[in-house]
Amino acid sequence: MADETQEAGGIHFPFPFTPYAIQKDFMAALYQVLEAGKIGIFESPTGTGKSLSLICGALSWLRDFEQKKRQEEERLLGAGAPASHNGLAPALGLPSSCQGSPGTPGATGEPDWITQFVQKKEERDLVDRLKEEQVRRKKREERLQQIRHNAKLRFAAKRMRQEDEETERLLRLSSEMLATGTEPEQVASGEEELVLAEYESDEEKGVPSGVDVDEDDLDEEHVTKIYYCSRTHSQLAQFVHEVQKSPFGQDTRLVSLGSRQNLCVNGDVRKLGSVQLINDRCVEMQRSKHERKSITEEEEPTRRRRRQEPRATCPFYSYERLQLLRDEVLAGVKDVEQLVALGEEAQACPYYGGRFAIPAAQLVVLPYQMLLHAPTRQAAGIRLQGQVVVIDEAHNLIDTITNIHSVEVRGSQLCQAHSQLLQYTERYGKRLKAKNLMYIKQLLYLLEKFVAVLGGNIKQNPNTQSLSQAGTELKTINDFLFQSKIDNINLFKVRRYCEKSKISRKLLGFTERYGAVLVPSMEQPKLSGFQDFLQSLQPGVMAAPAAPVEVGEDRSPRPASPLMHVEGFLEALTTANQDGRVILSRQGSLSQSSLKFLLLNPAVHFAQVVKESRAVVIAGGTMQPVSDFREQLLAGAGVEAERVVEFSCGHVIPPDHILPLIICSGPSNQMLDFTYQKRGLPQMMDETGRILCNLCNVVPGGVVCFFPSYEYQHQVCAHWEKSGLLARLTIRKKIFQEPRKANRVEQVLLEYSRCIKHCGQARGTETGALLLSVVGGKMSEGINFSDDLGRCVVMVGMPYPNIMSPELQEKMAYLDQTLPRGPGQARPGKVLVENLCMKAVNQSIGRAIRHQKDFASIVLLDQRYASPAIQAKLPAWIRDRVEVKATFGPAFAALRKFHREKAGLC
């Protein structure tokens, strides 16, 4: 159908078809949130077109905002008068002195003529800047139009790439011919890059890593844009495809961001496998290019001439090619796969090409971690000041932020990092400056104390080293620092040293050169090259260093340097004492034991996003209960209650297309109580089987049954097999079980789908399939059980988290201490546990009913669901229609009637 323009709340929204009424309401509410600069919590059930509503609503606002901004610029350039309305003054970069009325007296008490002079100068500067922006914008639009409509530019770019490659090849051959003559080296050829440079101060250097000084013109001013992030790569790709199909698909400047692992087109780097190794190799290659450019002709004669292995630079990182790729990216909407294909064709890096396209982009699509982790955000060139942030699939946003900033380091990693660092110092210690040695000694001391606090000895093999104590201990940050006896060390300076000196990367290159680094006391039947080298360090032993590992040698990707994990833990220890805890887990041997930092206050990391952004939208299909977002995330981040707007819409299906039931007792009148103490009783498992047998007799197609855990699912299935209930179930439905291994999920789903389709065509005694799944497993999120794949969803019990978990107990205690509690209200910690349970329930039952003509029944098996407080946490479109059945008879009758009436719709 042709694109249509819909009007809602007096605003025109282009839409690819006639939208549902709830979509109009969604877009109007979203527009108002963005216009007013508020924080919006939006809930729109799966199947209601949430993505398209987000796209059309947000881009309509951006369209109007840009139009108002251009009109204001033209008025300002034409009349020379200051802009002061529609909230555009900050967007135009107006100083505060230009935003007031002309007759306002100076607040500083300066004479009028000084105030007027300053104001006039600021206005002139603003006009000059606006003129420059207009010229830049016009040039960009002309470039993009040429790229969209002129294929000759692509052929010209390809020809230029071929010429560059030929030139580089000739230069390389010439360099090899001229590189003659050698002098005695203090270190072996190629080792120079492994030695730490002099660390002069803790001040940050001016040149950003990985970006050449002469390429600053690639970085232009950031236009107002929308940052859209979601959880998975597939969700982001699906969103980009929705943009392509929308009325905004032709004219929107969209950039898809991803990790180097997803975007790298350099085969030699990509085959490293490990994310950390790919990142480090990429950064090293950019630094090599920068260092080569920084060597001037005057400096060259003074350098000691010696034959060195050439340090590779990435052939895909080129100024001209990145410029062309940047414009190609902005010329049309592309997902990550299309961006990679474009980079391979253009022989230019998609990772940096996408980064350079961010300033001019209108819509930036990126994964959670890139937006929510400040260092990653900064490294990617993302600036949130005055921008719009949309976080989709945000039901697990709090857990995501917590996990991103929680760090665990194992005892084996601590010992290995200490061993590697000690051996590195023995090799290069005489070449290091005093400050380097000082910080390395501090790192060695920290590693020794971390091992000691676990009860181990840094000088012994962690695999064979048994600990006298076992168990879990939880400490505040300050208590951990005191117990470890490291409270006298400035961790901020140590962390900064690690960041600026790149010591973990040096150490990684060192260990890669000589093979695996083991703890010296480990006994190995055959000495490695590195151990041979260690022997050469002993007094009286003279031996050449072991041969480096050949570049072309076939080997599996090495894990990242253990010191990198330690650096993450050190950074976490700089968190405020009240916002985190340290968990000491002693598990028998030192190698299995660990230190883990647990973040208790995710708001401390979300606060910067909220503070800098113009508006933030938190959206999802099942956002209930929203109290967690308000109290734990937004209030803790300093957001006033008045700035938070909630929007929740119903489903697009007719009311009679869903039958949600809460069943309190089974066919034999056994009360359904699936608490941890009672769910393993034989009579409880038998009653569950009888209920499913009855349901499978009246429900056509597929039935999806969720259990609280894998262990309980296996326990129930084993009991059914002994009692014969499993055989009774297979008469009507073929039974499938969710696998634990992720690589088998797709195969099980395919077989489940084929079985249902076959049964629907055969019309035999077997009417479909029963899929036994697990809450929080592979099939409780992101899987589409539409139509016959999910005619009934059954929830066995309530999936409460493990209340005995030390981490959960600490989180509960933290909330009890920090969140206010009104009269008659439950403790915040208890509310947290209930909310975690109901979020998992809502996600699972949301797998069914995926479009307007779909229908399904939802069965909640547990008397606890009958509580009004629990029902209030269900999604509105289910809560308003749920029926509580005290006995099984009326529930079964309602289910039979519902599915008989809907049988004609199949």
N, C-alpha and C positions, 0 to 999 in steps of 0.2 A: 504494500500500500504506500502511496506517496506520503512524504513527510507532511505533517500537519502542525499548525501553530495553535496551541491551546492557551486559554487565558484562565488564570487562577489568581484571585486576589488583586486583579487589575494588572497583572504581569503576564507578558506573552512568553510562553514556553514552547519552542519547537520540539516536536515529538514525532517519532517514526510512524505512529498510528494513534488512534483515539485512545487516550490513557484511561485507566480506571479512575474512579472518583478518589480513591485513596492515594493514587499516584499524584493527582492534582494537589491534594492536601499536603502530601509529602514535599513536593517541589515548592509550594508556597511557603511552608514552614521553614524549609531549608534556606530559601532566598532571604527570608527575614532574619534568620540567625546570622547569615554571612553579612548582610547589610548592617546589622546592629553590632557586629563584632562580639557575639556571644559564644557560649559553649553549648552545643546541642547534643543530646543523647537521643538517637533515632532508632526506633525498632520497627522493622517491616518484615513480616514473615517471609520465609523462602517461598518463591513462586508468585510473589506480588510485584516483581519487576523493580526490586530495590536498586540494582546497579544502574538501570536506565533512568530511574528517578534521580539518583545522585548525579549522573552525568548531565542530564538536561537541566536540572535545577541549578547546579553549581556553575555550569558554563553559561547559562542564561544570566546569572548574576555577574559573572566576569565580563560578559559581553556588554552589559549595561554600565558596569563600572568603568571599563575602558572608554566607552563612548562619552560618559560624563567627564572623564579625565581629559580626553582630547578637547571637548568643548571648553573646559575650564582653561586648558593651556592656550587655546586660540583666543579666548577672551582676555587672558592675562597678557599674551603677546601683542594683542591688538590695542588694548586700552591701557596697559601698564598698571592696572589696579590689582591689588592683592586678592587672591582667592580665599574664601573663608566659609564655604558652605559645603553641605553634603559629605562632610568627613573627608574631603579630598585634599585639604591642606597638607596633612602629613604625607600623603601619597605623592604630592607634587614636590615635596621637599621644602615647603615653606618654613622659614624660621618663625619662632614665636612672635617676634616683633612685627611680622607681617600678617599675623592672623587676627589681630585685634582691630578695633575700629580706629579710623584716623585720628579721632579726637581724644583718644585715651592718653592720659598723662603718663610719662615715663615712670616705671615702677622703681627704677634705681635712683631717682632724684637727680638725674643728669639734666643740664640745660636743654631746652626744647631744640635748639639748633643742632646739638650733638645727636639727640635722639633721632631727629629727622634725617640727618646726614647718614647715620648708621642704617636707618630703615631704607633710605634710597639706595645705598650701596648694596644691601642685601637683595633688594628687588632687582637691581641691575644684574647682579650675579645670578639670580634665579632665572631671569629672562635669557641670559646667555646660555645657561645650562639647558633650559628647555629647548632652545634653538638647536643646540648640539644633539639633544635626544631626538628631536624631530628628524634631523639629517640622518642620524644613525638608524632610526626606525625605518625611514624611507629606503635607505640602502638595503637594509635587511629584507624588507618586503619585496624589493626588486630582485634581489638574489634568489629568494625562494620562488618567486614567480618564474624566473628563468629556469630554475632547476625543474619545476613542475612541468613546464611546457617545452623545454628545449633539450632534446637527447644529446645534442652535439657536445654539451658540456661534459657529459659522462665519458665520451670517447676522448676528449681532450685530457681529462683527468687520467684516464688509463694510459694514454701515450706519455704523459708526464711521469707516471709511476715507472714505466718501462725505462725511460731515460735516466731516472734517478737510480734505478737498480744497476744499470750498466755503468754509470759513473762510480757508484760505490764499489762495484766489483773491480774496476780498474785501479781505483785508489788503494784498495786492499792489496792487490797484487804488487803495486809500486812500493807500498810500505814494507811488505815482506822482503822485497829485493834490497831495500836500503838498510833494513835492520841487521847490521852486521857488527861483530865485535862484542866481547863480553868482559866483565870485570868480576872479581870475587864478590859474592853477595853475603850479607849477614844472615839472610833468610833465603830459603829456596825460591826458585822462580814461581811466581803466582801467589806467593804467601804475603806479599806486601799489603794486599787489600784486607788481610785478616787481622792486621795490627790496628789497635785502637788509635784514632787520631787524638791529638792533645785536647783534653777537656779543659778549656780555659775558664769558663764561668758557668753559672746557672742561668745566665740570660739567654733568652731565645734568639736564635739567629734570624736575620731578616728574610733570607731566601727560603721559600717553602720547598720541602723535599719533593722531588719528582716533577717540578715545573720549572722550565727554563726561564731565565730572566728576560730573554728576548722574545718570549711568547706571551708577554703580559697582555698584548692587545687581543688575545683570544678571550680574555676575561672582561666582559662588559657589565654594565649595570643591570641588576636583576629587576625584571618587570614583575608586576603583581601576578601571582600564579597560585595554582592549587596543587598541593602535595597530596597524592592519594596513595595510601599504603594498605597492604593486606598481608595475610599470614604466609601464603604459599606461592610458589612460582606459577602454578596452574591457575590460581585465583587471579593473579595479576594479568596473566595472558588472556583469561576470559574477559576481564574488565576492558582491556585494550580492544578486544574484538567487538565488545559492545559499543565502544566509542567509534570504531570504524563504521558500524552499522547505523549510528545515530545521525541526526541532521548536522552535527558538529564535526563529523568525521573527515570532511574535506579541508576545513580551514583551521583546525586546531593544531597548534604547535605542541606536540606531545613528545616526551622523552621517557623511555623505559630504562630504569637503572637496575643494575644487578651487581653481583660479586665478580671479581676477576675470574673466578672459576667458571662462571657461566658465560662470560663475555670474551675471554682471551682467545685470540685467533693465532697466537704464536705456538706452533706445534711443539717446539722444544720446551716451552714453559708449561703448556697445558698437560704434557705427559708426566709432569712431576706428581700429579694426583692430589696431594695434600693441599688443602686451602691455604694453610700458613706458608707452605713452601712456594706456592704460586705467587702469593702476595709478596713474599720477601724477594723472590727472584725478579719480579717486575720492578719493585722499588730499586733494587740494586742496578738494574739495567738503565733505569732513568737517571740514577745518580752518576753512573758511568758516563752517560752522554753529557750530563752537566759538567762533570769534571774535565772531560776532554775539551769542551768548549771554553772552559775557564783558563786553560793554559794559553797564555799569550805568546807571541813570537819572541818578545824580549826575554821571557822566562825560559824558553826552550833551551838556549845554549848553556844556561847555568845548571840545568838538571844533569845529574849523573847519567851518562849513557849506559844503559844496560838492557840486555835482552829480557823482555818480560812477555808472559803470555798475554795476548790481547784481551782486554776486558770487553765483553760483548755488549752492544747496545741493541735495543729492539728495533728491527727494521720497520715495524708498524707504527712507530711513534715519530711522526714527521709533521712539521708545522703546516706545510701546504696541504698534505693529505687530511690532517685533522680538521683544517678549515673546511675543506670540501665535504668531509664526512659529517661535520657539525651541521652544515647547511642541508645536506641530504636528510639527516635525521629530522630536522625541523620542517622539511618540505612535505612530509606525509606521516600519518600515524603508523607506527611500527611497534610490534612486540619484541621481546628479547631475541627470539629466533630469527626474525626478519632483520633485526639490527646486526646480529652476528653474520648473517649472510651478506649484508651490505658491507660490513667491515672486511670480510674476506674478498669480496669483489673489488673494493677500493684499496685493498692492502693497507688499511688504516685501522688503528685500535678502537674497537667499539666502546671499550671501557672509558678511555679518555675522551673519545668523541662524544659520548653521551654526557660526560661531566662538563665539557666545554659548551654543550648545548643548553645546560640548565638556565643560565641567566636570561636567555630570550624565550624560554619555553613558557607556555601558558598552563600546561598540565604535566606534572612529573609523577610517574608511577614507580613505586619503589617498595621493597620489602620492609617489614616491621623494624628489623634490627638496624637498618640503615638510618631510620628516622629517630628511633627511640634511644640509640646509644650515641651520646654526645661526641666522643672522639671519632666515631665512624661518620657521623653527620658532618663534622668539620673537615675530615679528610676528603669527603666526596664533594665538597664545595656547596653544601646545602645551607642556605640562609633563610631562617624562618621569620625574620623581622618583617612584620606587616603582611605576612602571607596567610593563606588559608590551608589548614591541615584537615584532611578527611581520613579517619582511621576506620576501615571496614573490617567486618568479621571480628568485632572488638569484644566479644563476650569473654574472651580470655586475656584481655589487655593487661590486667593487674598481674596475672601469673607470668605473662610474657616479659614485662618490665622486671619482675623479680628474678626470673631465670637469666635474663641477659646480664644482670649485675651481680649474680651469685657465682662464686668461683670455688672450685675444689681442686686441691693439689694432693697427689698421693705421696706416700713415703718413698716409694721407688723413684719418683720424679725429683724429690728433694735430694736424695743421695746421688742420683745421676747428675743433676745440675751442679752439685758441689764438686763431684769428681771431675767433670768437664772443665769447670772454671779453675779448679786447682791446677789441672794439667795445662790449660791454656796459659796460666800465669807462669808456670815453670818454663814453658817454651818461649814466651815473649816478654817476660817480666823485665829484663834489662832494657828493653826498647820502649817501655811505657813510662809516661810522666807520673809525677808524684800524685796528682789528683786521681788519675786513673787507678793507680795502685791503692789509694786510700778507699775509693768506693768499692773496688773489687774485694778488699779485705772486709769491708762492711757487709757485702753480699755473702761472702763465705761465712761470716759470723752469724748472719741471719739464718742461713740454711742450716748451720750446725744447731742453733737454738730451736728451730722448728722441729728438727728430728728429735732433739732432746725432750721437748715438751710432749712428744708422742711416746716417750719412754725408750727411744732407740739410741744407737751410737752411729754417728756419721761415718766412722772408719770401718764399719762391718758391713757385710753383704746384707741388704735389706730382705732378700728372699729367704735367707736361712736364719734371720734374726727374729727370735720370738720375744714378744712383749710380756712382761710380768702381769700387766693389768689389761683387761678387755672390757669393752663397753663404750658408751657414748657420753661425752661431757660437753656441756654448753656454757660458753663464757661470753661476757660482754667484751667489747673490743679492748677497753682499757685493762680489764682483768687479764685478758690473754696476753697483752703486751707486757704486763708486770710479771705474770707467771713465766713467760718465755725469756724474761730478763733482756728485753730489747726496747724498753721504754725510753732509754737514753739516746736512741738513734732517730734522727729526723727522717722519717719514711717519705715525706714529701720530696726531700732532696734526693734520696736514693731512687725514688720512682722517676724523678725528672732526669737523673743521670742515665738511667736505663733507656729512657725514651730518646734522649738526645745523642747518646753515644752509640746507640744501636748495638749494644753489647751482645744481646741474644742472637742477633743476626751474624755477628762476627763469630760467635761460638758455634753457630750452626754450620757456617762455612768451614770452620776448623775441624769439626767432627766429621763433616762430609768428606773432607780431604783425606782423613786418615781412617775412615771407617767408623764402626760403632765404638762408642766410648763406654767402658764398663767401670764399675767400682774396682779399684786396684786390688782389693782382697778377694775378688771373685776368682775362682779357679776355673780355668778353661783348658781342655785337653790340647788345643792348638792355639798358639799365639797369633793374635791378629796383627796387622801392620802397625796399628797404633800402639799395641803393647810392646812390639819390637822397639818402637821409637822411645817408649817410656824406659825401657832397659838402657837405651843409649844415654839417658840422663843420669844414670847411676855413676858415682865416682869411679874412675879408672876404666870405664867402658867407652870405647870410641866406635861409633857406628853411624852410618848415614841415616838420615830420616827415611822412614818408609815411603815407598812410592805412592803418590796420590792415586786415588781411585780414578780410573780412566773415565773421561766424559761419556764415551760411547758405550760403556759397559752396561750390560743389561742387568738391572736390579730393580727391586720393588721400591716404591716411594717410601722415603724415610719419614717417621713422624716428626712433628715440629720439635724444636729445641725445648727440653723440659724447663729451661730458664724462662721461656715465654709464659708458661703456666704460672711460674712463681711471680713474675712481674704482675700478672693479673691479680694474684692474691695480695701482693703488696699494695696495689692500687686500691683494692677493696678495703684494706686495713686503714686507709686514710679517711674512710667514711666517719661521720659523726657517731659518737659512742652510742647514742640512743637509737640510731637508725639501723643497726645491724648486730649480728651475733656471730661468734666463731664456734663451730662444732668440731670437737676433737673426737674422731672415730677410731678407736683402737680395735683391730680385728685379728688378733693373734700374732701375725707376722707384720713387720714394719712395712713391707712393700704393699700390703693390702690396706693398711691404715691410711687415714687421710685427715687433712685440715680443710674445712669448708667454711666459706663466708656466706652467711644467710642474710639477705636484705629484708628488713622488716617494714621499711617505709618506702614503697615505690614512688610515692608522691614527690620525694626529693629529686628524682630524676625527671619526672613529668612536669615539674614546675617550670623549667626553662622553656619547654615547648609551649605551655599555656601562656607564659609571660610574653614571649616574643611574638607569637602568632596573632594575627588580626582576629581570627575565629578558628575554633576547633570543633569538628563534628565527629562524634563517636557513634558508629552505626553498626547494626547487626540484625540478624534474623530473630534471635532470641536474646534480648538484653536483660530480661527479668532474672533475678531482682536487681533493680538499678541502685539500691541503697549503697552497695559496695562502691560504685563509681562515684557517687556523691560524697560519701564519707571518707573512704580510704584514699581516693585518688584526687578528687577535685578540691575538697575542703582542705586536705593536707597540703595541696599545692598553692593555697592562698586564694582560691577562686571564691568570690562572694556568691551566696545562694541566689541572688537576684540575676546573676549573669548566666545561670544554668537554665536551659530550656529542655523540656522532655517532650518527645513526640512518639506516640505509639499508635499504629493503625491496625485495623482488623485484617482478616484474610479476604481474598477475592472470591473464595468459594461460597456458594449458598449455605445458609445455616444448616440445612438438612444433609449436607455432604460430609459431615463429621459427627461421630458419636464418641465423645470422651466419657469413660466410666471409671469410677473408683469402686472396686469390689473389696468388701471387708471380710467375707467368709467364702469358703469353697463349697463344692457340691455335697460334701458330707458334713456341712456346718462347722468345719474346722476354721477357727478364727485365724485370719492371715496376719501373722506377726513375724516379719522377717528381720527381727533384730539379730545381732551377731550371736546372742546366746541361744536363740530358738530356731534360726533358719536351717541348722544342720539336723534337726530332729526328723526321724523317718516319716512321721505323719505329715510334717510340713512339706517335705519333698514329694510325698505321694499326692498331697492335695494340689500342688502345683502341676503335677503331671495330669491329674484328672481334669483340671481347668483347661489345660492346653488341648487335651483330647476332645473336649466339648467344643472349644473354639475352632479346631481344625475341621470339625464336622460341618460347620455352618459358614466358615469364611472361605471364599474362593481365592485362588491365586496364592500369593505369598504372605506368610506370617513371619514377622521379625520379633524375636523375643530377647530382651536385654536382661542380663544378670549383673549383679554388683561387681563381680570379679571373675577372672579366669579360674581361680581355684574353686570357687563355689559352683561355677558352671560344670567343671569336670566332676565335682563331687555329686552333683544332682544327676548328671548323665550316667555315672557309674551306678548310682542307686536305682535309676530307672531300668537300666539293663538287667540288673538282678531281679527286680520286681516284675518285669515283663511290660512295664508301661512304655518303654521305648519301642517295643514291637507293635503295640497298639497305635502309637503315634504314626509309625511308618505306613500303616494301612491307607491313611488319607493324605499324608504329606511325606515327601522325601526329606530327610533331615541333613542339614549342613551345619558345621560348626566353624566359628571364626577362628582362623589360625593365629598363633602367636607371632609367626614370622611375617613381616610386612611383604616379602616378595611372593607370598602365596595368596595374598588377599584377592588380587585381581583374578586369579584362576578360580577361586571359590565363588566369587561373584558371577563370573561368566557361566559356570556350571549351574549355579542357582537360577540365573536368568533363563538359561536354555531349558531347564527342567520345567519351570513355570509355563514357558511358551509351549512346550511339548504337551504338557497336561491339558492346557487350554484347548489345544487342537484335538487331542485324542478323546476327550470326554469320557475317561474311564473312572475307576474307583479312586485312583490317586488324583487329587484335585489341585495339586501345587506343591509347594515346598515350605519347610519350616527352617528358618535360619536362627541359630542360637548364637547371640552376640554378647559383647561385654561393654558395659558403660565405660567410656574413656578409652576404648580400644580403637582398632583401625576403622571400624564401621559405624562409630557413633558420631563422627563428624565428617562432613564433606562428601558423604555417599548419598546418591540420589535413588531412593526407593519409591519411584513414582508408579502410579497405576497399579497393575497386577503384581509388581514387585513388593508392594507394601500395603496390602488391603487392611492389615491389622498390625498394630505395634503394641507389644506387651512389655510392661516394665515390672520385673519381679523384685519386690522390695524397694528400699530407698538406699541409693549408693552413697552412704555417708563416708567421708574419708577416715583413715585410721586415726582415731582420737589419741592413741598412745604414741604417735609420732612426735619425737622431741621438737622437730621443726614446727609442726602445727601447734603444739602446746605453747611454744614460745610466741608464735604469732598471735594466738588467742590472748595470752597474757599481755602482750604489747598493746593490742586493741583495747583490752579492758582498762589499761592504764591511761591511754591517750584519747580515746573517743568519749564524748559525753554520753551520759545515760539518763534518759528522762524517767519520771515516775511511772512505775508499772511496766517499764520496758525491759526486755531480756538483756543479759550481758552482751556486749559487742562480740566477745569471743564465741558465745553460743550462736549468735546470729550469723557469724562467719561460717561456722560449720554447716548450718542449715542452708545458707546461700550456696556454698560449694556443692552441696548435694543437689539442690534444685537446679542449679545451672547445668549440671551433668544430665539430669532428667530432661530438662527442656531441650538440650541439644539432641538427645537421643530420640525423643518422640517427634522432633522436627524433621526427621528423615523422611517421613511420609507426607503426602499431600503437597505436590510440587507445582501444581498449576490450577487454573480456574475450574476445570471439569473433573478434577481428581476427587476421589472420596476414600475415606478410611475410618476405621474405628481405632480408638486408643484406650487401652485397658491398663489401669494402674492397680497392681496387686499388693495391697498392704493397707491395713486399717488406719495407719498413721496419715495417709493422704487425705482422710476425711477431715482433718483439722483445718479450720478456717485460715489459720496462720500459714499453713503449708499451701493451701489452695491459692492464697493471695500471691504466692511466688510463681504461679504458673503464667504462661503468656496470656494476654487478655483474650485472644481469639479462642483459646481453649477454656480458660477460667469461666467465661460467660456462658458456656454451654455444658460444662461438666455435670454429671449426675452421680450421686453417691448411692450405691446399692449395698444395703446391710447384709443381704443374703444373695446367694448365687442364682436362684431361680429367676427372679425378675431381671437380673442382669443378662442372663442367657437369652431370655425371651426378647429383650430389647435388641441384642446383637443379631439374633436370627431374623427378626423383622427388618432391621436396618439393611442387612446384606441381601435379603430377598428382594426388597424394594429397589435396591441399587443394581441388582443383577442385570437389569435391562439396559443399564448405561454402559456396560462393558463392550 
